[in-house]
Amino acid sequence: MALPLHLLTTISAFLLFFFFLLRCVNSFFWVPWKLQLHFQKQGISGPPQPFLFGNTGEIQKLSSKALVGSMPFVHEILHRASPFYDYWSKLYGKMFVYWFGSTPRLTIADLDLIKEVLLNKSGVIEKVAYDPITKQLFGDGMPSVHGEKWARHRKIGNTAFNMERVKEWVPTITESTRNMLDKWEREGGEKSEFEIEVYGDLLDFTADVISKTAFGSSFQEGKRIFKLQDEQAVLVSHAQKRVYIPGYRFVPTKENMRLWRLDKEIRQSLQKLIENYGEVSEKRKNLLGSFISTNKSLNKEERIRVEEIIGECKTFYFAGKETTANLLAWTLLLLGYHQEWQTKAREEVLHLYGHHQIPTANTFNQLKIVGMIIDESLRLYSPTPSLLREVHKDIMLGKLHVPSGTQLYIPLIAVHHNAEIWGEDAEKFNPLRSRETARHLATFFPFGIGPRICPGQNLALVEAKIALAMILQRFTFAVSPTYVHAPTCVLTVQPGHGAHLIFQKI
């Protein structure tokens, strides 16, 4: 005899609920318990894995606590740039496992293991896929795509930012630098010395450079995009500290509605930029022109979608501005404090260019002391505090067995400050370190190493070197008494209260 419909419905609902319950038990209890035992047997411990959200609650608390107040102008910043790693590594050692929801994250600070992970080309170790909220900031750009799609994007990006192409942009960089320095002189007026908060101006400067060199537009055209992305980055930074709940981004919370509005406006602005690029403009030697012209030469199956081009624009607009602005801000603060190195750098610049000659593409490589200073600034204040990868197949890392699905957290800034690698003065500013050429490949990697190394590295370093040289030609400077040292991580490591300097015209 057939069962009544209402009874069938009840049984079906119960079975679905039971199946869902089993999935939850498996995902949030059984699998994490097995993985925790797996790592413990290999001598790796870590904080306990709380139900459902893992250690994200404690990560948020540690992050909030670390950013309260300021600190003396010293360079021991791991507790602010990566507070949970600083805290847990003291309890469990430099290699430990923590939990992002039900996903284990294995921290690795061993140089050989870092090298093995970052140089891996097998496809077994990949960048962790962005959650939908983070993807709004970076889109379908190079950091978020994989496989053949990534290879096509990477090839175009490498071509757009190779050193010969970057050298062609030197006049644009010097022009943008001169505009910034002229502004500083106007603000100083007739005063013998004057104070400027330079971080905001440096963001405008790097925004202008990336707009012109990568997209052929001026800063004024891109200003709206930059402002929207800055707002978006803060929201994304908050979201990255908690587990993404599927479907939550569609809930009309105040934060989500702001993200929707920002994403829509950024996409519309970039879409308009692409549509208005024009036949003549696409021949310009920049990133957007490379993507558009290459796209037309591909067959239909290989073509890059407009959505992907928008993603690349998002990535390079944000990264091209933030990274170099932060590098220059920290470098100026370091030289403002370490006057002896400022003097050495200025002597080198004046020897090459005097007070008025502009750096050229054929001469900036002669700025050896300036280059050493920039490297040391990148070591102490790496723009990116960490790198994240994911294992897609059970593998052996050294003697360690790592199961599929494990994420690998590489504490880049901890490596850069490690006294076992850099000596007892690892937390001190010493540009002479860069003369030591026999170091392990994974001791210094502010832009990454291996196939995923940042393609914009050439532009960032040339831009920083030229801008610093031109600043040294026209000004002496010192850290202002009003400067508040508060390194803050909002996706990148930046001066939390700006960079206040006292300038004197030369």
C-alpha positions in Angstrom: 0.0 0.0 0.0 1.4 3.4 -1.0 2.3 5.8 1.8 0.4 9.0 2.2 1.8 12.1 0.5 2.3 14.0 3.7 4.2 11.0 5.2 6.5 10.8 2.1 7.1 14.5 2.4 8.1 14.1 6.0 10.4 11.2 5.3 12.0 13.0 2.4 12.6 16.1 4.6 14.0 14.0 7.4 16.4 12.2 5.0 17.5 15.5 3.5 18.1 16.9 6.9 20.0 13.8 8.0 22.1 13.9 4.8 22.9 17.6 5.5 23.7 16.8 9.1 26.1 14.0 8.0 27.8 16.5 5.6 28.2 19.0 8.4 29.6 16.4 10.8 32.0 15.2 8.1 33.2 18.7 7.1 33.4 20.4 10.4 34.3 17.6 12.8 35.5 14.4 11.2 37.8 15.7 8.4 39.3 18.5 10.6 39.9 16.0 13.4 41.6 13.6 11.0 43.8 16.3 9.5 44.7 17.6 12.9 45.8 14.1 13.9 47.7 13.8 10.6 49.7 16.9 11.3 50.3 16.1 15.0 51.8 12.8 14.0 54.3 14.7 12.0 55.1 17.0 15.0 53.0 20.0 13.9 50.6 21.5 16.4 48.7 24.7 16.5 45.6 26.4 18.0 42.6 24.2 18.5 40.0 24.2 15.7 36.7 25.7 17.0 33.5 24.5 15.4 32.4 26.1 12.1 34.5 29.2 11.8 37.9 27.9 12.9 40.3 30.4 14.3 39.0 33.4 12.4 37.4 34.9 15.5 40.8 34.9 17.3 42.5 36.3 14.2 40.1 39.2 14.1 40.7 39.9 17.9 44.4 39.8 17.5 44.3 42.1 14.5 42.1 44.6 16.2 44.3 44.6 19.3 47.5 45.0 17.4 46.4 48.1 15.6 45.4 50.0 18.7 47.6 53.0 19.3 51.1 53.6 17.8 54.6 52.5 18.5 58.1 54.0 18.6 59.8 54.5 15.3 61.4 51.0 15.2 61.0 48.4 12.6 59.8 45.4 14.6 56.4 45.3 12.9 55.5 41.7 12.6 53.0 42.0 15.6 51.1 44.7 13.5 51.6 43.3 10.0 50.7 39.7 10.8 49.6 39.6 14.5 48.2 36.1 14.5 51.4 34.6 13.1 53.5 36.6 15.5 51.4 35.3 18.5 51.0 31.7 17.5 54.6 31.2 16.2 55.8 32.0 19.8 53.5 29.3 21.1 53.8 26.6 18.5 56.9 27.3 16.5 57.4 28.7 13.0 55.5 25.8 11.4 52.0 25.3 12.8 48.5 24.7 11.6 45.6 27.0 12.1 42.0 26.8 10.8 40.2 29.1 8.4 36.7 27.7 8.9 37.2 23.9 8.3 40.2 24.5 6.0 43.7 23.9 7.5 46.3 26.5 6.9 49.9 25.3 7.3 52.4 28.1 8.0 55.8 27.5 6.4 58.8 29.7 7.1 61.5 27.2 6.2 63.4 28.6 3.2 63.7 25.4 1.2 60.0 24.7 1.6 59.1 28.2 0.6 61.3 27.9 -2.5 59.7 24.5 -3.3 56.2 25.9 -3.0 56.7 29.2 -5.0 58.8 27.6 -7.8 56.3 24.7 -8.3 55.0 24.6 -11.9 53.1 21.4 -11.8 49.7 22.9 -11.1 49.5 20.9 -7.9 50.1 24.1 -5.8 48.1 27.1 -6.9 47.1 30.5 -5.5 44.1 30.3 -3.3 40.9 31.2 -5.2 39.4 34.5 -4.2 36.1 34.4 -2.4 33.4 36.4 -4.2 33.9 39.5 -2.1 37.6 39.7 -2.7 37.1 39.0 -6.4 35.1 42.2 -6.7 38.3 44.1 -6.0 40.6 42.1 -8.3 38.1 40.7 -10.8 39.2 38.0 -13.3 42.7 39.3 -13.4 46.0 37.5 -13.3 46.0 36.8 -9.5 42.6 35.0 -9.7 42.9 32.8 -12.9 44.7 29.5 -13.4 45.9 27.1 -16.0 45.9 28.1 -19.7 43.9 31.2 -19.0 46.5 32.4 -16.5 49.3 31.6 -19.1 47.6 33.8 -21.7 47.2 36.7 -19.2 50.7 36.3 -17.9 52.2 36.3 -21.4 50.5 39.6 -22.2 51.4 41.1 -18.8 55.1 40.1 -19.1 55.2 41.8 -22.5 53.5 44.9 -21.3 55.8 45.3 -18.3 59.2 44.1 -19.6 62.2 46.3 -18.9 62.5 47.7 -22.4 58.8 48.8 -22.3 59.3 50.3 -18.8 62.3 52.3 -20.1 60.0 53.9 -22.7 57.8 55.1 -19.8 60.7 56.9 -18.0 59.7 60.4 -19.4 56.1 59.8 -18.2 57.5 58.9 -14.7 59.8 61.9 -14.5 56.9 64.2 -15.7 54.6 62.9 -12.9 57.4 63.2 -10.4 58.1 66.8 -11.4 54.4 67.7 -11.0 54.4 66.3 -7.5 57.6 68.1 -6.5 56.4 71.4 -8.0 53.3 71.0 -5.8 55.5 70.5 -2.7 57.5 73.6 -3.6 54.3 75.7 -4.0 53.1 74.5 -0.6 56.4 75.4 1.0 56.2 78.9 -0.5 59.0 81.2 0.9 59.4 79.2 4.1 62.9 77.9 4.9 61.4 74.6 6.0 57.9 73.2 5.8 55.9 70.1 6.7 54.1 67.9 4.2 52.1 64.7 4.7 53.5 63.0 1.7 51.6 59.7 1.6 48.5 61.1 0.0 50.6 62.8 -2.7 52.5 59.6 -3.3 49.3 57.7 -3.8 48.2 60.4 -6.4 51.6 60.2 -8.0 51.7 56.4 -8.4 48.0 56.6 -9.5 49.0 59.0 -12.3 51.9 56.9 -13.4 49.9 53.6 -13.6 47.0 55.4 -15.3 49.3 56.7 -18.1 51.6 53.8 -18.5 49.2 50.9 -18.1 46.0 52.4 -19.5 47.0 55.6 -21.5 44.7 57.8 -19.3 45.5 60.6 -17.0 45.1 60.5 -13.2 42.1 62.8 -13.5 40.3 60.2 -15.6 41.2 57.4 -13.2 40.7 59.4 -10.0 37.1 58.2 -9.5 38.2 54.5 -9.9 41.0 54.9 -7.4 38.8 56.5 -4.9 36.2 53.7 -5.2 38.9 51.0 -5.0 40.3 52.5 -1.8 36.9 52.3 -0.2 36.4 48.8 -1.6 39.8 47.6 -0.3 38.9 48.5 3.3 35.8 46.4 3.1 37.6 43.5 1.4 40.3 43.6 4.1 37.7 43.2 6.8 36.0 40.3 4.8 39.3 38.4 4.4 39.6 38.0 8.2 36.5 36.0 8.4 35.2 32.8 6.7 33.1 33.5 3.6 29.6 32.1 4.0 28.2 31.0 0.6 25.3 33.3 -0.5 26.0 35.8 2.3 27.1 38.5 -0.2 23.6 38.6 -1.5 22.1 39.5 1.9 21.3 43.2 1.8 23.5 44.3 4.8 24.8 47.8 5.0 28.3 46.5 4.1 27.1 44.4 1.2 25.1 47.2 -0.3 28.2 49.4 -0.2 30.2 46.7 -2.0 27.5 46.3 -4.6 27.5 50.0 -5.3 31.3 50.2 -5.5 31.6 47.2 -7.8 28.9 48.5 -10.1 30.5 52.0 -10.4 34.0 50.6 -10.9 32.9 48.2 -13.6 31.0 51.0 -15.4 34.0 53.3 -15.3 36.4 50.6 -16.6 33.9 49.5 -19.3 33.7 53.1 -20.5 37.6 53.3 -20.5 37.8 50.2 -22.7 35.1 51.2 -25.1 36.6 54.7 -25.6 40.1 53.3 -26.1 39.8 53.6 -29.9 41.7 52.1 -32.8 44.6 54.6 -32.5 45.0 54.2 -28.8 45.1 50.5 -28.8 48.4 50.6 -30.6 49.9 52.4 -27.7 52.5 50.3 -25.8 50.7 49.8 -22.6 48.8 47.1 -20.7 45.3 47.8 -21.9 46.5 48.2 -25.5 48.3 44.9 -25.3 45.2 43.1 -24.1 42.9 44.7 -26.7 45.3 44.2 -29.7 46.2 40.7 -28.7 42.6 39.8 -28.2 41.8 40.7 -31.8 44.6 38.4 -33.1 43.3 35.3 -31.2 40.7 32.9 -32.5 37.3 32.9 -30.9 38.0 30.1 -28.5 41.2 31.7 -27.2 40.0 35.3 -26.9 40.0 37.0 -23.5 36.6 38.2 -22.5 35.9 41.8 -21.8 35.2 40.7 -18.2 38.8 39.4 -18.0 40.2 42.7 -19.4 38.2 44.6 -16.7 39.7 42.2 -14.1 43.3 43.1 -15.3 42.4 46.8 -15.1 41.1 46.4 -11.6 44.3 44.5 -10.5 46.8 46.8 -12.0 44.9 50.0 -11.0 45.0 48.9 -7.4 48.3 47.1 -7.1 50.2 49.6 -9.3 49.2 52.4 -7.1 49.4 50.9 -3.6 52.7 49.0 -3.8 54.9 51.8 -5.1 53.3 54.5 -3.0 53.9 52.4 0.2 57.5 51.6 -0.9 58.2 55.4 -1.4 56.5 56.4 1.8 58.5 54.0 3.9 61.7 54.8 2.1 61.3 58.6 2.7 60.5 58.0 6.3 63.6 55.7 6.7 65.9 58.3 5.0 64.2 61.1 7.0 65.3 59.3 10.2 68.7 57.9 8.9 70.3 61.2 7.7 73.6 59.6 7.0 72.1 57.4 4.3 70.1 60.3 2.9 73.4 62.1 2.5 75.0 59.2 0.8 72.1 58.7 -1.6 72.0 62.5 -2.4 75.7 62.5 -3.2 75.3 59.7 -5.6 72.3 61.4 -7.3 74.1 64.8 -7.6 77.2 63.1 -8.9 75.2 61.6 -11.8 72.7 64.3 -12.5 73.6 67.5 -10.6 70.6 69.5 -9.4 68.8 69.9 -12.6 69.4 67.0 -15.0 66.5 64.5 -15.2 67.2 60.8 -14.8 67.0 58.9 -18.0 66.4 55.3 -19.1 70.1 54.8 -19.8 71.3 56.1 -16.4 69.0 55.0 -13.6 70.7 51.7 -13.3 73.8 53.6 -12.0 71.9 54.5 -8.9 73.5 51.8 -6.8 73.1 53.3 -3.3 69.5 54.3 -4.1 68.8 50.7 -5.2 70.3 49.3 -2.0 68.1 51.7 0.1 65.0 50.7 -1.8 65.8 47.0 -1.2 66.2 47.5 2.5 63.0 49.4 2.7 61.2 46.5 0.9 62.7 44.1 3.4 61.6 46.0 6.5 58.2 47.1 5.1 57.3 44.6 2.5 54.1 45.8 0.8 52.5 42.3 1.1 53.0 40.7 4.5 52.2 37.1 3.4 51.5 34.8 0.5 48.9 32.1 0.3 48.8 28.9 -1.8 46.6 25.8 -1.9 47.5 22.1 -2.4 45.3 20.4 -5.0 46.8 16.9 -4.6 48.5 15.0 -1.7 52.2 15.9 -1.9 55.4 15.7 -0.1 57.0 19.0 0.9 60.5 18.1 2.0 59.8 15.2 4.5 56.3 16.5 5.3 53.2 14.9 3.9 50.6 17.6 3.0 47.0 16.5 2.2 45.0 17.9 -0.7 43.0 20.9 0.2 45.5 22.2 2.7 46.3 25.9 2.3 49.9 27.1 2.8 50.5 30.4 4.6 53.9 31.9 3.8 54.8 34.7 6.4 56.8 36.8 4.0 57.5 39.7 6.4 58.5 37.2 9.2 61.2 35.8 6.8 62.4 39.3 6.0 62.8 40.1 9.7 64.2 36.7 10.8 67.4 37.2 12.8 68.6 33.7 12.0 68.7 34.8 8.3 69.7 38.5 8.5 71.7 38.6 11.7 71.1 40.1 15.1 70.5 43.5 13.6 67.6 42.2 11.4 65.2 44.8 12.7 67.7 47.6 11.9 67.9 49.7 8.7 71.1 48.7 7.0 71.2 49.0 3.1 74.6 47.3 3.0 72.8 44.0 3.4 72.0 43.9 -0.3 75.7 43.5 -1.2 75.5 40.0 0.3 74.8 38.0 -2.9 75.1 34.5 -1.6 71.8 34.3 0.2 69.1 31.7 -0.3 66.6 32.5 -3.0 63.7 32.6 -0.5 65.3 35.1 1.9 64.1 38.2 0.1 61.0 38.0 -2.2 58.9 41.2 -1.7 57.3 40.6 -5.2 57.3 36.8 -4.9 59.4 34.4 -6.8 58.7 31.8 -9.5 56.0 31.8 -12.1 53.6 33.9 -10.0 56.1 36.7 -9.4 54.5 40.2 -9.8 54.7 41.3 -13.4 54.7 44.9 -12.4 57.9 44.6 -10.4 60.0 46.3 -13.1 57.7 49.4 -13.2 57.5 49.6 -9.4 61.3 49.6 -8.9 62.1 52.0 -11.7 59.3 54.3 -10.6 60.6 54.3 -7.0 64.2 54.8 -8.0 63.5 57.7 -10.3 61.1 59.4 -7.9 63.5 59.1 -5.0 66.4 60.5 -7.1 64.4 63.5 -8.1 63.3 64.2 -4.5 66.9 64.0 -3.3 67.9 66.6 -6.0 65.5 69.2 -4.7 65.0 68.7 -1.0 66.5 67.6 2.2 64.0 66.1 4.7 63.6 64.8 8.2 60.8 62.9 10.0 58.4 65.4 11.5 57.7 65.4 15.3 54.0 65.1 14.3 54.6 61.7 12.6 52.9 58.8 14.3 54.4 55.4 13.6 51.6 53.0 13.2 52.2 50.4 10.4 48.8 49.2 9.3 47.8 46.3 7.0 44.9 47.0 4.8 45.8 44.4 2.1 49.2 46.2 2.0 51.5 47.4 4.8 51.0 51.2 4.9 51.6 54.1 7.3 48.4 54.2 9.3 48.5 57.9 10.1 50.3 59.2 7.0 53.9 60.1 6.5 54.8 63.5 7.9 58.1 65.0 6.8 59.9 68.4 7.3 61.4 69.6 4.0 64.0 72.1 3.1 64.6 73.2 -0.5 68.2 72.8 -1.8 
